[in-house]
Amino acid sequence: MGMVTIGKISRTRGIRGEMVVIPLTDDPNRFFTLEEVCVEKEGNKRVFKIKCVKKFKKKIFISFEGIDSPEAAKALVGAFLEIEKRNLLPLPEGRYYIFEIIGLKVKTESGEILGEVKEVLSFPANDVYVVKKDKKEYNIPAIKEVIKKIDLGEKLIIIKPLEGLLE
């Protein structure tokens, strides 16, 4: 059962065990569709039933059944909220989850293998795939002018490098 992190508990809120969650997902509204979530802290995992979810500006407030005091909530501060991969929301065609991109091999249209995606950096304009092979590292912008094909089945990304990109 593969798990995906969708948020992190940053602090407690109020006197009834409510917590503030930093969303680590493109769609914070997805918290409203969940009935339960796995809470992972320092290697320990526990599933909680969700009692209530609220949204205010870009913050998510969450409370769990059985967590009814600030003291109980404080024990969960710093924990990550995870869901099973099968509970992920479907993405539109041409969009991918970061965990799907990491580990893919990257090669140019001419067949040169550049390495493997080790990290995805998110910027306002576009994501950047950090590709490494041996001691070489490339920062590949995730834009349609460069990324020509992503094939999850083949675990492969084909790119058309812009001038100077691979230097």
C-alpha positions, -999 to +999 in steps of 0.1 A: +000+000+000+018+031-012+013+063+007+014+099-005+020+129+018-007+156+014+000+179+044+019+187+076+005+196+110+022+230+119+005+239+152-025+236+174-055+260+173-080+267+200-090+246+230-108+216+213-078+198+197-080+215+163-048+217+143-034+239+115-023+219+084+001+232+058-013+216+025+014+198+005-010+192-024-021+213-054-057+210-043-063+219-006-100+212-011-091+175-013-091+175+026-129+179+025-133+146+006-114+125+032-130+104+060-097+094+075-060+101+072-028+084+082-007+105+106+031+098+104+055+112+130+090+100+135+083+067+118+052+060+138+019+058+118-016+060+131-049+063+112-074+089+125-110+095+115-115+131+105-141+149+127-140+183+110-121+202+082-123+240+077-105+263+053-095+299+060-075+317+033-047+292+025-049+274+058-066+242+066-079+235+101-085+198+109-097+179+140-097+142+146-119+119+166-103+112+199-081+144+198-101+167+220-076+189+238-047+212+229-023+188+248-034+158+226-032+179+195+003+192+204+016+156+203+008+156+166+025+189+157+052+182+130+034+150+118+027+144+081-007+135+068-007+107+043-033+089+021-031+058+001-022+063-036-055+047-046-073+077-029-055+103-050-077+126-071-073+120-108-053+146-126-061+161-160-043+146-190-007+158-192-005+165-154+015+143-130+021+139-093+056+147-082+062+112-069+054+099-104+081+120-120+109+113-095+129+083-106+121+086-143+150+084-168+155+115-190+169+114-225+171+138-254+152+133-287+186+123-302+189+094-277+214+109-252+206+096-217+210+125-192+202+107-160+173+103-136+150+128-120+161+131-084+140+161-073+112+183-085+115+220-076+083+240-077+085+277-088+057+301-097+064+300-135+070+262-138+085+232-121+121+222-127+133+186-128+167+180-112+183+153-133+215+136-121+239+111-136+272+104-120+286+138-111+266+157-137+234+176-128+209+193-151+180+215-142+153+208-168+124+232-169+090+214-171+077+234-200+061+221-232+090+236-253+114+212-235+094+182-223+083+164-254+070+131-238+064+116-204+058+079-204+051+065-169+049+030-183+084+032-198+096+053-168+110+078-193+109+115-201+120+127-236+132+163-239+142+187-266+169+208-249+168+245-255+201+260-266+226+261-237+204+240-214+229+211-211+260+232-208 
